[in-house]
Amino acid sequence: MSYHFKFDELSLADLVVDAIYEGGKKGNATDDPLSRLLKGVGNQGGFRPKSSKAGITPYVVLYADLNQPVVNLQ
């Protein structure tokens, strides 16, 4: 079963392996689905921490646009 989430559904969408998460249609950075899926996470490349006011990092996201080569560390 494949999952497909529209941009306006993302704030309530589950994270599902191989699901499709649509971006917006404004043509700028606000179209990125990541910040809607994971509140408070930026949408620029690299490690993007979600920080809290208490100084705790509940999760970190590794963001990639798949235009960079993947490094095999084995």
Buried (B, 14 or more C-beta within 10 A) or exposed (E): EEEEBEBEEBEEBEEEEEEEBBBBEEEEEEBBBBBBBBEEBBBEEEEBEBEEEEEEEEEEBEBEEEEEEEEEEE
